[in-house]
């Protein structure tokens, strides 16, 4: 247990000589004496990630002070938040947390936690009709403390209506609470409908800030004039000018189609991230297929619409494109796509409260056709139709059906869709699995890997059963809770469902502790993400102490439920979100860390124990539309995959295979030809595409879409990224940032990374791209009398107006009009090791925690009673037994990471290749260096790898 010492005394103790430079010491003391920042009462006073000058100096020295004037968050300039070069000079001393480096990292963690608290406080907006209660409260309880909603009851038409209580109070019980249900009902046992398929997407931005295209209020009109529309600025023109990968040798790329015979001489240029591999790109596509889908069985509404290639700005005026311009841009006016579904499009009801007017929902809503839970529904199904594609092994129905298609591959491969399976014509030849749309070699890879993992868990369970048939398996049936279920009593169905729980939890763990720390490759985020899983307090006692002070100062140890909700969000960073509430002690009913010395009172018969760990912060859980936006990550995908052969020579690139030739049915064929091991090696060694401008795959700009009877038979998927966001009313970039508690930009020039030397080639490239942004989005003469937002105010307290601080009447950039998918790629200034932009990250901070907080199976129902004891241990240990990594990667003693474990288990041929790999998403042949290095150099043994020659 860490001794409780106040931050002030700790900082003063540092004066005794633990590495603080004298001028900084005064700043540390000044900042500490000022006390902790208050959590904002009103959204216009939010934190915005910007700190006082003395705080910046204390945590990052003069460099951090110098960069305070930029719109970007300050923590990225603190000591030790990047690679070795970001560490303060001199020794750190014993008091690691008090050294400049420690202050930098702890400071960053504190800033991030402030952001999270305020995001939870200001950014939850439900579309289902509960928002009015959130604002007004209900029956004496404040809105953010509400836990149950009428709108989350099952309707009469639901087959389980009677089972959960019909017209009376609804409570899921018995069979319905044992495991993840097909449609996602009964995860929260008191809100059966929440997160199930077909529920409405939520919002993270104020409802009247959505759908700026509709010009529904004065602020929006002031912000955008009459410049916005579904087709304005023209999405295909944006795509061709701002998203296209420029080729140094176009003939070797052939628009992403490579050269005949998959010749290794083919080459498609793309900007590469040195610390993230192609497996990581497909991982996130695999995840999105679990979390959300606007499409139903691969299609949208029946009506078709244009996707642009019609007009562009010319001298500030929008003019139709001439045929020559169309040719030069290489866009296609005849492309058509099916319009997005709209669930409710009628004008929403309004209400007034506290002198303010509110919309009860966004002007239009759409449905998430998937379950919102992290339930591996892309593998196991989310409705009756998708479930019919999931094949179980008739020889052992606890298993998924795997057919051995390749000689020497003992693990087997998923079967291919049959004519009798529900499917679209475009899916012919693909593996039979629940979510078949936009199938790629990466989807084929992960679906096969996790099907194998499912079966390996079943094998381990069967082995345990054979060894100890009479032993308690840990499993319980809530309908008959006192009956001990011995290993030999577990039915095939029960084991199938337990394996699904295990696989889902492993996937969530991989995403949280392996994928995300590599996506955000620096020390604060590594600690932060692991804290979501394991708890923050164990390694960062000062942060924990400080957070507790922040919480007590702002919310108090009060019985007030609203305050308790906020309190919870922070306190949860103590024990970690995962497993929260899965132990109940007499003196610590919800937040307890596991303590083997205390008597655990958790009881499956008590609904408050089963459900007690979840918290929805007053707003039913579903993903917001804005979350889908920031997952539009198409630039990650390269055009060509560098195919390798594990047995012959891992260092050699034998073929360059176009990704488009490994899509849909061709993915399955390519998988069967190449085999899991070779595809793993190929995608594991290749760097993915940076999320930046002019870096979208050429093949996605020209994707064949035979299902649409359009003139071209193709679609520009990245132009579609823009149109879909506009259809769903995502605010444009600057207002999006304001809504999420980030500083807005004043002009396109703000995108340029302020840390770059004036004469660097990178700066010149950024300037060039900024020029194109200005050409595409244009400028206007500003009017300072027009107030454009209520989400934030200027630093001096005045309202933000159309001139954004520029002189009234001058020409200003149309920075307010920039689409989020464009703005997020234009953010050249990023924290170290961030594959995504800071704006995208802000959306993740909120929603990544929420999807853990809201899920009973990751919190209070993460118990052997549901997972079996073997399953519970399997998730905790990353497999049958715990394994530690050698050495101290990035300065930490760590367990072998979960995806690495899964890959070695499911594809044993990879054992040698993976031995030196720490994180399966870091390019496998890269030398990681000592501390968050981003260098692209080979590790020992991979010097001859051709990927390092260019
Ligand atoms: C071979 C690779 C890929 C193909 C062929 C592909 C294709 C597509 C297509 C055609 C759509 C448009 C659906 C529509 O709105 O009509 C789409 C949407 C989307 N894609 Fe991809 N994609 C690929 C990879 C990825 C990757 C790596 C990501 C990373 C997260 C991703 C994320 C998304 C998202 C978030 C959407 C929006 C889904 C929704 O509206 O519910 N895609 N993709």
Boltz pocket constraint, residues with backbone or C-beta under 6 A from the ligand:
constraints:
  - pocket:
      binder: B
      contacts: [[A, 281], [A, 282], [A, 284], [A, 285], [A, 288], [A, 292], [A, 293], [A, 294], [A, 295], [A, 300], [A, 337], [A, 338], [A, 438], [A, 439], [A, 440], [A, 628], [A, 631], [A, 632], [A, 633], [A, 634], [A, 636], [A, 637], [A, 659], [A, 663], [A, 717], [A, 720], [A, 724]]
      max_distance: 6.0
